[in-house]
Amino acid sequence: MNIWFIYLIRCNDGSLYTGITTDVSRRFEEHQGDNGKGSKYLRGKAPLQLVFKKKIGSKNLALKIEHKIKKLTKIKKELLVEGTIKFQEIKQQICLNKKNKHPSNS
């Protein structure tokens, strides 16, 4: 089983790109390269800076967290990068949503 990570990259225009991967270093190099393997969004936005990465675990959870982070405002993403918003809070929200969708039959 592969371990998945979430990462955020800051572009030269200040925007933040969010992605998931099993190898952050490899994926960041792909984004910086001209080999066509990087995100189309990041083309022409160099220099790029990896500003956040976190080990997640499963691909399913990584996809859910990526979706949640992409829906955050720019300000909240910046707070996540600087550590004012704790990553654990985002992860807990996803876990709580999952429990609320599937309540146990007590």
N, C-alpha and C positions, 0 to 999 in steps of 0.2 A: 504494500500500500504506500503510495506517495504522500509525502507531507506537503501541504499547500500553504502558500504565503499570500498575504495581501501587501501591496506596495503603492506608494504615491510618489509621483515624479513631478518636480516643479519645472515648468518651461520658462524660456527667456522672457515671455510676456507675463509671467507671474501666475499663469493658470496651473491647476493641479490635475494630473492624469492619474486615474486609479485603475489598477489591474491586479490579476492573480497569476500565480505561476508556482511551479515546483522548484525553480532555481532562479532566484532574484538576480544574481550576478549575470547569468547567461541572458536572461530576458532584458535586463538593462542594457547590456552590450548590443543586443539585437535592435533595441529601440534607437540606439545611438548610431548604428551602422547604416550603410547604404545598400544592404543586401536584400531589402524588400521584406524582411521578416519582422520589422518593427511595426508599431501602430501607425496607421495613416494620419491619425490626429497629431502625432508628434513630429511628423516630417516638416522640416523648416523651422522648428521651434527650439533648436539648439542654441546655447548649451543647455543640456538637461541635467538636473540634479536629483538624485534619489534622496528624498527627505523623510520617508517613513517606510518601515517594513515590519511585519508582524507574522509570526508563525501561527497558522490557523489549525491545520490538521486535515480534515476531509475536504474534498473538492466541493461537496454539496454545501457545507458551511461557509467555505470561502466564497462561493458564488452569492450566497445570501448576504454576507457581510459586504462584499463588493457592491451589490445592488443598494444596500442601505447607505453606504458611504457616498455613492454617486448621487443619491437623492439629497444629501446634506447641502446646505448653502456653502458658498465659498468661505464665509466667515467661520462656520463650524468646522470645515475641513482644516482651515488654518489652526484653529484651536486644538484639533486632534493632533496635527503635526507638532505643535509646540508642547503638547501634553496637558493642556488645560482641560480638555475633554478626555477622559480616560477611555482607552480602547475597550476595556472590560465592560463599560457601560453600554456600548453599542452591541457587543456580543451578547450581553444579558438581555437586551431588548429583543433580540432575535429569538433567544431561547424562551423568553416569556410569551412572545407571539405564538410560538410553536405549541406551548402548553395550553394557551387560551383557545387555539383552534381545535385541539384534541383533548378536551377535559376528560379526566378519568371518571369512570362510572362507579362512584362511591355510594 
